[in-house]
Amino acid sequence: MSSPYHGRRRRRPSRRLRYPGGGRPPRRGSYQNFGLRYLYNLFIPEIRGPALRRLFNDVSTALALLYGAFGAAVGWGLLGPLGVVLGLGAGLVFGSEYLTRKGYYRP
């Protein structure tokens, strides 16, 4: 059986929204879990979208640096000056991997 309108392209059905209640749900293990998105919107309402992600990425970077400082302090206690370098590197690597794996830092 031929198509009813010969020579015309078939129109595809429109897409349904994936999350009809609003935006996408927060990622598991992110800063916006457990309803914290509403608190962030309450306290910093002018920051939304990419700017909010940049803010949280900056916070995650500071946390990774704190992991590095803690690793340097432990390294100083164990190996002296060489331990500072090794501990700083290990703390930075551990902190950044942990935060990236858990979804706190998203490029």
DSSP file (Angstrom, degrees, kcal/mol; ACC not computed):
  #  RESIDUE AA STRUCTURE BP1 BP2  ACC     N-H-->O    O-->H-N    N-H-->O    O-->H-N    TCO  KAPPA ALPHA  PHI   PSI    X-CA   Y-CA   Z-CA
    1    1 A M              0   0    0      0, 0.0     2,-0.1     0, 0.0     0, 0.0   0.000 360.0 360.0 360.0 134.9    0.0    0.0    0.0
    2    2 A S        -     0   0    0      1,-0.1     4,-0.0     2,-0.1     0, 0.0  -0.343 360.0 -91.3 -83.8 165.3    1.4    3.4   -0.9
    3    3 A S        -     0   0    0      1,-0.1     3,-0.3    -2,-0.1    -1,-0.1  -0.427  31.6-121.9 -74.6 152.3    1.7    6.4    1.4
    4    4 A P  S    S+     0   0    0      0, 0.0     2,-0.6     0, 0.0    -1,-0.1   0.808 105.0  40.9 -67.7 -28.8   -1.2    8.8    1.4
    5    5 A Y  S >  S-     0   0    0      3,-0.1     3,-1.5     0, 0.0     2,-0.1  -0.824  85.5-151.5-121.9  91.6    0.9   11.8    0.4
    6    6 A H  T 3  S+     0   0    0     -2,-0.6     3,-0.1    -3,-0.3    -4,-0.0  -0.386  76.9  16.0 -66.0 132.4    3.3   10.7   -2.3
    7    7 A G  T 3  S+     0   0    0      1,-0.3     2,-0.3    -2,-0.1    -1,-0.2   0.298  97.3 113.5  91.2  -9.4    6.6   12.7   -2.3
    8    8 A R  S <  S-     0   0    0     -3,-1.5    -1,-0.3     1,-0.0     2,-0.2  -0.681  70.0-112.3 -94.6 150.5    6.3   14.3    1.1
    9    9 A R        -     0   0    0     -2,-0.3     2,-0.4    -3,-0.1    -1,-0.0  -0.553  33.1-112.1 -77.8 144.9    8.5   13.5    4.0
   10   10 A R        -     0   0    0     -2,-0.2     2,-0.5     1,-0.0    -1,-0.1  -0.617  28.8-130.7 -77.3 132.1    7.0   11.7    6.9
   11   11 A R        -     0   0    0     -2,-0.4     3,-0.1     1,-0.0    -1,-0.0  -0.715  18.6-134.0 -86.9 129.7    6.8   13.9   10.0
   12   12 A R        -     0   0    0     -2,-0.5     3,-0.1     1,-0.1    -1,-0.0  -0.498  28.6 -98.6 -80.3 150.9    8.2   12.2   13.1
   13   13 A P        -     0   0    0      0, 0.0    -1,-0.1     0, 0.0     2,-0.0  -0.344  46.1-100.3 -66.8 151.6    6.2   12.4   16.3
   14   14 A S        -     0   0    0      1,-0.1     2,-0.2    -3,-0.1    -3,-0.0  -0.280  40.6-100.8 -70.9 158.6    7.3   15.1   18.8
   15   15 A R        -     0   0    0     -3,-0.1     2,-0.3     1,-0.0    -1,-0.1  -0.559  27.7-135.2 -82.0 141.9    9.4   14.2   21.8
   16   16 A R        -     0   0    0     -2,-0.2     2,-0.1     1,-0.1    -1,-0.0  -0.702  32.8 -99.5 -89.2 149.2    7.9   13.9   25.2
   17   17 A L        -     0   0    0     -2,-0.3    -1,-0.1     1,-0.1     0, 0.0  -0.453  23.8-144.8 -67.6 139.1    9.7   15.5   28.1
   18   18 A R  S    S+     0   0    0      1,-0.3    -1,-0.1    -2,-0.1    -2,-0.0   0.877  94.0  31.0 -74.1 -37.5   11.8   13.0   30.0
   19   19 A Y    >   -     0   0    0      3,-0.2     3,-1.5     1,-0.1    -1,-0.3  -0.833  69.7-177.5-122.6  91.3   11.2   14.6   33.3
   20   20 A P  T 3  S+     0   0    0      0, 0.0    -1,-0.1     0, 0.0    -2,-0.1   0.693  73.6  69.0 -67.7 -18.4    7.8   16.1   33.3
   21   21 A G  T 3  S-     0   0    0      2,-0.1     2,-0.4     1,-0.1     3,-0.0   0.430 119.1 -77.7 -81.3   2.7    8.0   17.6   36.8
   22   22 A G  S <  S+     0   0    0     -3,-1.5    -3,-0.2     1,-0.0    -1,-0.1  -0.997  87.0   1.7 141.9-136.4   10.6   20.1   35.9
   23   23 A G  S    S-     0   0    0     -2,-0.4    -2,-0.1     1,-0.2    -1,-0.0  -0.022  89.7 -66.2 -78.2-174.7   14.3   19.8   35.3
   24   24 A R        -     0   0    0      1,-0.1    -1,-0.2    -4,-0.1     3,-0.1  -0.388  57.6-102.4 -71.0 151.5   16.5   16.7   35.5
   25   25 A P        -     0   0    0      0, 0.0    -1,-0.1     0, 0.0     3,-0.1  -0.402  47.7 -92.7 -70.4 154.5   16.9   15.0   38.8
   26   26 A P        -     0   0    0      0, 0.0     2,-0.1     0, 0.0     8,-0.1  -0.283  44.6-100.6 -67.1 153.2   20.2   15.6   40.6
   27   27 A R    >   -     0   0    0      1,-0.1     3,-1.6    76,-0.1     2,-0.2  -0.389  45.2 -93.1 -70.4 151.6   23.0   13.2   40.0
   28   28 A R  T 3  S+     0   0    0      1,-0.3    -1,-0.1    -3,-0.1     3,-0.1  -0.475 110.3  11.5 -66.1 130.2   23.7   10.7   42.7
   29   29 A G  T 3  S+     0   0    0      1,-0.2    -1,-0.3    -2,-0.2     2,-0.1   0.639  98.5 131.9  79.7  15.0   26.3   11.9   45.2
   30   30 A S  S X  S-     0   0    0     -3,-1.6     3,-1.3     1,-0.1    -1,-0.2  -0.407  73.9-103.4 -94.9 174.7   26.2   15.5   44.0
   31   31 A Y  T 3  S+     0   0    0     72,-0.3    -1,-0.1     1,-0.3     5,-0.1   0.708 117.9  60.2 -66.9 -19.7   25.9   18.7   45.9
   32   32 A Q  T > >S+     0   0    0     -5,-0.1     5,-0.7     4,-0.1     3,-0.5   0.293  80.4 115.1 -96.3  11.2   22.3   19.0   44.9
   33   33 A N  G X 5 +     0   0    0     -3,-1.3     3,-1.6     1,-0.2    -5,-0.1  -0.281  65.6  29.8 -71.9 164.0   21.2   15.8   46.4
   34   34 A F  G 3 5S-     0   0    0      1,-0.3    -1,-0.2     2,-0.1    -2,-0.0   0.750 133.0 -61.0  60.9  30.4   18.7   15.5   49.3
   35   35 A G  G X>5S+     0   0    0     -3,-0.5     3,-0.8     1,-0.1     4,-0.7   0.623  98.5 131.2  77.8  12.3   16.8   18.7   48.4
   36   36 A L  H <>5 +     0   0    0     -3,-1.6     4,-2.4     1,-0.2     5,-0.2   0.705  56.9  76.8 -71.8 -18.0   19.8   21.0   48.8
   37   37 A R  H 3><S+     0   0    0     -5,-0.7     4,-2.2     1,-0.2    -1,-0.2   0.884  92.7  52.5 -57.2 -38.5   19.1   22.5   45.4
   38   38 A Y  H <> S+     0   0    0     -3,-0.8     4,-1.5     2,-0.2    -1,-0.2   0.863 108.0  50.4 -68.3 -35.6   16.3   24.5   47.0
   39   39 A L  H  X S+     0   0    0     -4,-0.7     4,-2.7     2,-0.2     5,-0.3   0.914 110.2  49.5 -66.9 -41.9   18.6   25.8   49.7
   40   40 A Y  H  X S+     0   0    0     -4,-2.4     4,-2.7     1,-0.2    -2,-0.2   0.903 111.0  49.7 -63.1 -40.1   21.1   26.9   47.1
   41   41 A N  H  < S+     0   0    0     -4,-2.2    -1,-0.2    -5,-0.2    -2,-0.2   0.808 112.8  48.9 -67.6 -28.2   18.4   28.7   45.2
   42   42 A L  H  < S+     0   0    0     -4,-1.5    -2,-0.2    -5,-0.2    -1,-0.2   0.914 120.0  33.7 -75.5 -44.2   17.3   30.4   48.4
   43   43 A F  H  < S+     0   0    0     -4,-2.7    -2,-0.2     1,-0.2    -3,-0.2   0.828 134.1  24.2 -85.6 -33.3   20.7   31.6   49.5
   44   44 A I    ><  +     0   0    0     -4,-2.7     3,-1.0    -5,-0.3    -1,-0.2  -0.596  69.8 157.3-129.3  72.2   22.3   32.3   46.2
   45   45 A P  T 3   +     0   0    0      0, 0.0    -1,-0.1     0, 0.0    -2,-0.1   0.754  68.8  61.0 -71.4 -23.0   19.4   33.0   43.8
   46   46 A E  T 3  S+     0   0    0     -3,-0.1     2,-0.6     1,-0.1    -5,-0.1   0.631  90.3  77.8 -81.1 -10.8   21.3   35.0   41.3
   47   47 A I    <   +     0   0    0     -3,-1.0     2,-0.3    -7,-0.2    -3,-0.1  -0.879  60.7 148.3-103.2 117.9   23.7   32.1   40.4
   48   48 A R    >   -     0   0    0     -2,-0.6     3,-1.3     4,-0.0     4,-0.3  -0.926  45.3  -2.3-140.1 163.1   22.3   29.5   38.1
   49   49 A G  T 3> S+     0   0    0     -2,-0.3     4,-1.9     1,-0.3     3,-0.5  -0.258 125.6   3.0  63.2-130.8   23.3   27.1   35.4
   50   50 A P  H 3> S+     0   0    0      0, 0.0     4,-2.4     0, 0.0    -1,-0.3   0.807 130.6  57.9 -63.0 -30.3   27.0   27.1   34.4
   51   51 A A  H <> S+     0   0    0     -3,-1.3     4,-2.0     2,-0.2    -2,-0.2   0.888 106.5  48.5 -67.7 -37.2   27.9   29.7   37.0
   52   52 A L  H  > S+     0   0    0     -3,-0.5     4,-2.3    -4,-0.3    -1,-0.2   0.897 111.4  49.7 -68.6 -40.1   26.6   27.4   39.8
   53   53 A R  H  X S+     0   0    0     -4,-1.9     4,-2.4     2,-0.2    53,-0.2   0.908 109.9  51.2 -63.3 -40.8   28.6   24.5   38.4
   54   54 A R  H  X S+     0   0    0     -4,-2.4     4,-2.2     2,-0.2    -2,-0.2   0.895 109.0  51.8 -62.6 -39.9   31.7   26.7   38.2
   55   55 A L  H  X S+     0   0    0     -4,-2.0     4,-2.0     2,-0.2    -2,-0.2   0.936 112.1  44.8 -61.5 -46.9   31.1   27.7   41.9
   56   56 A F  H  X S+     0   0    0     -4,-2.3     4,-2.3     1,-0.2    -2,-0.2   0.846 110.9  54.0 -69.1 -32.7   30.9   24.1   43.0
   57   57 A N  H  X S+     0   0    0     -4,-2.4     4,-2.1     2,-0.2    -1,-0.2   0.881 108.3  50.4 -65.6 -37.2   33.9   23.1   40.9
   58   58 A D  H  X S+     0   0    0     -4,-2.2     4,-2.1     2,-0.2    -2,-0.2   0.893 110.1  49.5 -66.5 -39.1   35.9   25.8   42.6
   59   59 A V  H  X S+     0   0    0     -4,-2.0     4,-2.1     2,-0.2    -2,-0.2   0.909 111.2  49.8 -63.9 -41.6   34.7   24.5   46.0
   60   60 A S  H  X S+     0   0    0     -4,-2.3     4,-2.3     2,-0.2    -2,-0.2   0.871 108.3  53.0 -65.6 -36.7   35.8   21.0   44.9
   61   61 A T  H  X S+     0   0    0     -4,-2.1     4,-2.1     2,-0.2    -1,-0.2   0.908 108.5  50.2 -64.1 -41.2   39.2   22.3   43.8
   62   62 A A  H  X S+     0   0    0     -4,-2.1     4,-1.9     1,-0.2    -2,-0.2   0.888 109.7  51.3 -64.0 -38.4   39.6   23.9   47.3
   63   63 A L  H  X S+     0   0    0     -4,-2.1     4,-2.2     2,-0.2    -2,-0.2   0.899 108.1  51.5 -65.0 -39.5   38.7   20.6   48.9
   64   64 A A  H  X S+     0   0    0     -4,-2.3     4,-2.0     1,-0.2    31,-0.2   0.890 109.0  51.2 -64.1 -37.9   41.3   18.8   46.8
   65   65 A L  H  X S+     0   0    0     -4,-2.1     4,-2.3     2,-0.2    -1,-0.2   0.859 107.6  53.0 -66.4 -34.5   43.9   21.3   47.8
   66   66 A L  H  X S+     0   0    0     -4,-1.9     4,-2.5     2,-0.2    -2,-0.2   0.892 107.0  51.9 -66.5 -38.5   43.0   20.7   51.5
   67   67 A Y  H  X S+     0   0    0     -4,-2.2     4,-2.4     1,-0.2    -2,-0.2   0.915 110.2  49.9 -60.0 -41.5   43.5   16.9   50.9
   68   68 A G  H  X S+     0   0    0     -4,-2.0     4,-2.2    23,-0.3    23,-0.3   0.899 110.0  49.3 -64.2 -41.2   46.9   17.8   49.5
   69   69 A A  H  X S+     0   0    0     -4,-2.3     4,-2.1     2,-0.2    -1,-0.2   0.892 111.4  49.6 -65.5 -39.3   47.8   20.0   52.5
   70   70 A F  H  X S+     0   0    0     -4,-2.5     4,-2.2     2,-0.2    -2,-0.2   0.908 110.8  49.8 -65.1 -40.9   46.7   17.2   54.9
   71   71 A G  H  X S+     0   0    0     -4,-2.4     4,-2.5     1,-0.2    17,-0.3   0.877 109.6  51.7 -64.0 -37.2   48.8   14.7   52.9
   72   72 A A  H  X S+     0   0    0     -4,-2.2     4,-2.3    15,-0.4    -2,-0.2   0.890 109.3  49.9 -66.6 -38.6   51.8   17.1   53.1
   73   73 A A  H  X S+     0   0    0     -4,-2.1     4,-1.7     2,-0.2    -2,-0.2   0.908 113.3  45.3 -66.2 -41.6   51.4   17.4   56.9
   74   74 A V  H  X S+     0   0    0     -4,-2.2     4,-1.5     2,-0.2    -2,-0.2   0.905 112.6  51.9 -67.3 -40.3   51.2   13.6   57.3
   75   75 A G  H  X>S+     0   0    0     -4,-2.5     4,-3.1     8,-0.2     5,-0.7   0.875 106.7  53.3 -63.4 -37.8   54.2   13.2   54.9
   76   76 A W  H  X5S+     0   0    0     -4,-2.3     4,-1.1     7,-0.3    -1,-0.2   0.905 109.2  49.7 -63.1 -40.5   56.2   15.7   57.0
   77   77 A G  H  <5S+     0   0    0     -4,-1.7    -1,-0.2    -5,-0.2    -2,-0.2   0.813 120.8  34.5 -67.7 -29.8   55.6   13.7   60.1
   78   78 A L  H  <5S+     0   0    0     -4,-1.5    -2,-0.2     2,-0.2    -3,-0.2   0.896 137.2   8.3 -93.5 -45.3   56.6   10.4   58.5
   79   79 A L  H ><5S-     0   0    0     -4,-3.1     3,-0.7     1,-0.3    -3,-0.2   0.393  88.3-134.9-123.4   1.5   59.5   11.3   56.1
   80   80 A G  T 3X<S-     0   0    0     -4,-1.1     4,-1.2    -5,-0.7     3,-0.4  -0.535  75.0  -7.2  78.5-144.3   60.4   14.9   56.7
   81   81 A P  H 3> S+     0   0    0      0, 0.0     4,-1.2     0, 0.0    -1,-0.2   0.841 137.4  52.0 -61.5 -35.2   61.0   17.2   53.6
   82   82 A L  H <> S+     0   0    0     -3,-0.7     4,-2.2     1,-0.2     5,-0.2   0.872 105.5  56.7 -66.9 -34.9   60.7   14.4   51.1
   83   83 A G  H  > S+     0   0    0     -3,-0.4     4,-3.2    -8,-0.3    -7,-0.3   0.792  98.1  61.7 -66.2 -28.8   57.4   13.4   52.7
   84   84 A V  H  X S+     0   0    0     -4,-1.2     4,-2.4    -9,-0.3    -1,-0.2   0.946 108.3  42.1 -62.0 -47.0   56.0   16.8   52.1
   85   85 A V  H  X S+     0   0    0     -4,-1.2     4,-2.1     2,-0.2    -2,-0.2   0.936 119.3  43.5 -66.2 -46.6   56.4   16.4   48.3
   86   86 A L  H  X S+     0   0    0     -4,-2.2     4,-2.6     1,-0.2    -2,-0.2   0.910 115.9  47.9 -66.4 -41.6   55.1   12.9   48.3
   87   87 A G  H  X S+     0   0    0     -4,-3.2     4,-2.7     2,-0.2   -15,-0.4   0.886 110.7  51.2 -67.3 -39.1   52.3   13.6   50.7
   88   88 A L  H  X S+     0   0    0     -4,-2.4     4,-2.4   -17,-0.3     5,-0.2   0.935 113.4  45.1 -62.9 -45.9   51.2   16.7   48.7
   89   89 A G  H  X S+     0   0    0     -4,-2.1     4,-2.4    -5,-0.2     5,-0.2   0.925 115.2  46.9 -63.5 -44.9   51.1   14.7   45.5
   90   90 A A  H  X S+     0   0    0     -4,-2.6     4,-2.8     1,-0.2     5,-0.2   0.903 112.9  49.4 -65.7 -40.1   49.3   11.8   47.0
   91   91 A G  H  X S+     0   0    0     -4,-2.7     4,-2.7   -23,-0.3   -23,-0.3   0.905 112.1  47.8 -65.8 -41.2   46.8   14.0   48.7
   92   92 A L  H  X S+     0   0    0     -4,-2.4     4,-2.5    -5,-0.2     5,-0.3   0.924 114.7  45.7 -64.8 -44.1   46.1   16.0   45.5
   93   93 A V  H  X S+     0   0    0     -4,-2.4     4,-2.3    -5,-0.2     5,-0.2   0.941 116.2  45.3 -64.9 -47.0   45.7   12.8   43.4
   94   94 A F  H  X S+     0   0    0     -4,-2.8     4,-2.5    -5,-0.2     5,-0.2   0.937 115.6  46.9 -62.1 -46.6   43.5   11.1   46.0
   95   95 A G  H  X S+     0   0    0     -4,-2.7     4,-2.4    -5,-0.2     5,-0.2   0.919 114.4  45.2 -63.8 -45.0   41.3   14.2   46.6
   96   96 A S  H  X S+     0   0    0     -4,-2.5     4,-2.1    -5,-0.2     5,-0.2   0.903 114.7  47.9 -69.1 -39.2   40.8   15.0   42.9
   97   97 A E  H  X S+     0   0    0     -4,-2.3     4,-2.6    -5,-0.3     5,-0.2   0.918 113.3  48.3 -65.2 -42.6   40.0   11.3   42.0
   98   98 A Y  H  X S+     0   0    0     -4,-2.5     4,-2.1    -5,-0.2     6,-0.2   0.936 113.7  45.5 -63.5 -46.9   37.6   11.0   44.9
   99   99 A L  H  X>S+     0   0    0     -4,-2.4     5,-1.9    -5,-0.2     6,-1.4   0.860 115.5  47.0 -67.8 -35.1   35.7   14.2   44.1
  100  100 A T  H ><5S+     0   0    0     -4,-2.1     3,-0.7    -5,-0.2    -1,-0.2   0.911 112.1  49.8 -71.3 -42.1   35.6   13.4   40.4
  101  101 A R  H 3<5S+     0   0    0     -4,-2.6    -2,-0.2     1,-0.2    -1,-0.2   0.874 110.9  49.4 -65.1 -37.8   34.4    9.8   41.0
  102  102 A K  H 3<5S-     0   0    0     -4,-2.1    -1,-0.2    -5,-0.2    -2,-0.2   0.572 116.5-113.4 -80.2  -8.4   31.6   10.9   43.3
  103  103 A G  T <<5S+     0   0    0     -3,-0.7   -72,-0.3    -4,-0.5    -3,-0.2   0.587  83.4 119.1  91.0  10.8   30.4   13.6   40.9
  104  104 A Y  S   <S+     0   0    0     -5,-1.9     2,-0.6    -6,-0.2   -44,-0.2   0.847  74.1  48.9 -77.7 -32.8   31.3   16.6   43.0
  105  105 A Y        +     0   0    0     -6,-1.4    -2,-0.2    -9,-0.1    -1,-0.2  -0.938  69.5 174.2-107.9 119.2   33.7   18.0   40.3
  106  106 A R              0   0    0     -2,-0.6   -49,-0.1   -53,-0.2   -50,-0.0  -0.949 360.0 360.0-128.2 111.7   32.2   18.0   36.8
  107  107 A P              0   0    0      0, 0.0    -1,-0.1     0, 0.0   -53,-0.0   0.502 360.0 360.0 -68.6 360.0   34.1   19.6   34.0
